[in-house]
Amino acid sequence: MAESDWIPLNREIIAPSAPADGAAWAVEMPSPYDVPSHVRSSYCHSTGVVRIDFRYIEAEKLVLLKLGRYGHAMVGKSSRRIWKIDFNIHQFHRDRKQMAAAVDESIESLPHSEAPNRAITLNALRDKSEALFAVAQ
Amino acid sequence: MWCASLVVGSFAKASPQKFPDAMGNVIRSIQTGWVIPVVLIATPLVIAVRRKFDDSHLDSVHGLLDQICDATFKNERFLHEQHRRVTLFRHQYFFFGKLHFWGGYLVPVERSGESTRKTDTVFAAPDNGEACQGVAGMTWSRRRNVSIDSLPDLSVDNSEAAQQRYATMSFYPIERIKKKAPRPLSLFGIPVEVGGKKWGVIVIDSAHQKINARAVKQVFDNIAPTLSSYLKGK
């Protein structure tokens, strides 16, 4: 099993501020509970599964969801935040671009795809994909 | 209540003949009357009610709000303490003060500092986001941090136009502004969650034109887990 260290995430990159809808004078930022502070990945050589873990400021109960064609995810029971993604990468021949595209597609296929946390986790994965998928090389 | 429960429990099966007359009569009345059922029912009820309304946790929360206030306004000078405040609001579906009844309200439970801690400013926060009031209501409804800077200074210009502009920018009800002009020139709302569920909001207000959002985010990330642990079950 290969595992990366916890990689700190830059909030300004993955969850930037924006003017509020219909109230341009107000600035909105995603809830601090929705923004993961760190991400890490691990790779199991025998099963070919990459696991990506996110760390948030508060723990919560998790439920399991099927993740498109490629694996499954553990999400917060009430908040629907993505905490873990288990992802089978055997079919991608260790091609990082294909892996990243499949992660994108899988996250977008989750229920509650409009939740702010979905876009934030996607940004985090895109920003750190090189370091995260390096464990599978 | 614990003592009453202990005494009743001890005497429930005692033999009255083994005690002096006066004591024996008391034991007999405990065994034959309503005392045992009443104590058995009342004890858990009293404990549950006391636990629900126990606000000793707010002392600790007060310290955390002070911490947010100090970190946010570090190196800023204010004439009075009430010109920079951090207030914790709890969301309640029912509120019995000032003719409010049901529909969802954000009720202040604790505030930083030592002065002007008592406040009766309650904001509507029903399921319908359009009816939410103030930055507190907007933060609750949108489940996001909301920051508003450079509000009109009503202590300088309290005209109807300025009041209207303040109401539009801050989502504050105009009728309240007409009664008493609010002082804050900048506001920052943060949603508060416990166990992944919405609990309430924190509102930071300042008499200065801008609140340092970066400092707020930094300090809140540090104190949020502790805050949630104190608010759990409350």
HADDOCK unambig.tbl for C-alpha pairs under 7 A between the chains (distance, minus, plus):
assign (segid A and resid 25 and name CA) (segid B and resid 148 and name CA) 6.80 0.50 0.50
assign (segid A and resid 26 and name CA) (segid B and resid 146 and name CA) 6.67 0.50 0.50
assign (segid A and resid 26 and name CA) (segid B and resid 147 and name CA) 5.65 0.50 0.50
assign (segid A and resid 26 and name CA) (segid B and resid 148 and name CA) 4.81 0.50 0.50
assign (segid A and resid 27 and name CA) (segid B and resid 146 and name CA) 5.81 0.50 0.50
assign (segid A and resid 27 and name CA) (segid B and resid 147 and name CA) 5.05 0.50 0.50
assign (segid A and resid 27 and name CA) (segid B and resid 148 and name CA) 6.46 0.50 0.50
assign (segid A and resid 28 and name CA) (segid B and resid 144 and name CA) 6.47 0.50 0.50
assign (segid A and resid 28 and name CA) (segid B and resid 145 and name CA) 5.58 0.50 0.50
assign (segid A and resid 28 and name CA) (segid B and resid 146 and name CA) 4.69 0.50 0.50
assign (segid A and resid 28 and name CA) (segid B and resid 147 and name CA) 6.31 0.50 0.50
assign (segid A and resid 29 and name CA) (segid B and resid 144 and name CA) 5.83 0.50 0.50
assign (segid A and resid 29 and name CA) (segid B and resid 145 and name CA) 4.96 0.50 0.50
assign (segid A and resid 29 and name CA) (segid B and resid 146 and name CA) 6.55 0.50 0.50
assign (segid A and resid 30 and name CA) (segid B and resid 144 and name CA) 4.84 0.50 0.50
assign (segid A and resid 30 and name CA) (segid B and resid 145 and name CA) 6.05 0.50 0.50
assign (segid A and resid 31 and name CA) (segid B and resid 143 and name CA) 6.19 0.50 0.50
assign (segid A and resid 31 and name CA) (segid B and resid 144 and name CA) 4.27 0.50 0.50
assign (segid A and resid 31 and name CA) (segid B and resid 145 and name CA) 5.45 0.50 0.50
assign (segid A and resid 31 and name CA) (segid B and resid 191 and name CA) 6.52 0.50 0.50
assign (segid A and resid 32 and name CA) (segid B and resid 221 and name CA) 6.99 0.50 0.50
assign (segid A and resid 57 and name CA) (segid B and resid 221 and name CA) 6.47 0.50 0.50
assign (segid A and resid 57 and name CA) (segid B and resid 224 and name CA) 6.70 0.50 0.50
assign (segid A and resid 57 and name CA) (segid B and resid 225 and name CA) 6.09 0.50 0.50
assign (segid A and resid 58 and name CA) (segid B and resid 225 and name CA) 5.48 0.50 0.50
assign (segid A and resid 59 and name CA) (segid B and resid 195 and name CA) 6.66 0.50 0.50
assign (segid A and resid 60 and name CA) (segid B and resid 195 and name CA) 4.98 0.50 0.50
assign (segid A and resid 60 and name CA) (segid B and resid 196 and name CA) 5.63 0.50 0.50
assign (segid A and resid 78 and name CA) (segid B and resid 196 and name CA) 5.62 0.50 0.50
assign (segid A and resid 78 and name CA) (segid B and resid 197 and name CA) 6.07 0.50 0.50
assign (segid A and resid 79 and name CA) (segid B and resid 196 and name CA) 5.21 0.50 0.50
assign (segid A and resid 79 and name CA) (segid B and resid 197 and name CA) 6.58 0.50 0.50
